[in-house]
Amino acid sequence: MRRLLRIAIPLIGLAALLIPTGTAQAAPRLAVGGGSAIVIDGKGACTMTSVGHDRAGRFVGITAGHCGNIGSRIQLENKTSAGTIGRVVAVDKSVDYAVIALDSAKVYGARNFGGSTIARTGTFPGQGATVCKSGRTTGHTCGPVLSQTRNIGFGYVCGAPGDSGAPVVQGNRLVGMLTGGQYVRIPLTNSEIAIACAHPAIPVFTPMVATKWATIAAALDRSGGPGAGFRPI
């Protein structure tokens, strides 16, 4: 009997060592907002326009439509180790927006990000007004509105590849989304060229092209799906 007891005691001690004494800590959630640098399907880089909720209460983000396709995986460029933070669930290539369903277990929406504050939405301003953008590549830069059409605004604001999707703001109002650069005709030729902004301190680039937020919001509402009725955080 004593022999059995002697054998049992070390086994009980080993069992005590194997019994968990606490729970593993979950990874802290990461901030994501208008101006966040994102990676699409592990290769393409773009910028988040804004983060908020749609009419159905879904936690979603908006970016440029040419950045991904339905099902594309989204990661944060500075925290790819966190894995997929969302997936593209809706795309409109003509208006050029994409809706991302975000994982609230991994990220939370931030109103202030990348030098911009997005508290509400607004109307794209008229010629001469100052607008700013926060992009993945060229950061937070500002410049004047040059002209506009019904759906598009043009501004002398620094932009380059990777800035696609960047929020265009006036004050704390989201008024547009950067979607590209304007092509201009080369004199005495039939060629056109768009010059990306190499650095904000070098003022030699063609104007920014931005889709007006009112145009994007109207298209989202017409779709009736993810992103319809979008409101920023």
Secondary structure, 3 states (H helix, E strand, C coil): CHHHHHHHHHHHHHHHHHCCCCCCCCCCCEEECCCCEEEECCCEEEECCEEEECCCCCEEEEEEHHHCCCCCEEEEHHHHHHCCCEEEEEEECCCCEEEEEECCCCEEECCEECCEECCEECCCCCCCCEEEEEECCCEEEEEEEEEECCCEEEECCCCCCCCCCCEEEECCEEEEEEEEECCEECCCCCCEECCCCCCCCCCCCCCEEEEEHHHHHHHHHHHCCCCCCCEEC
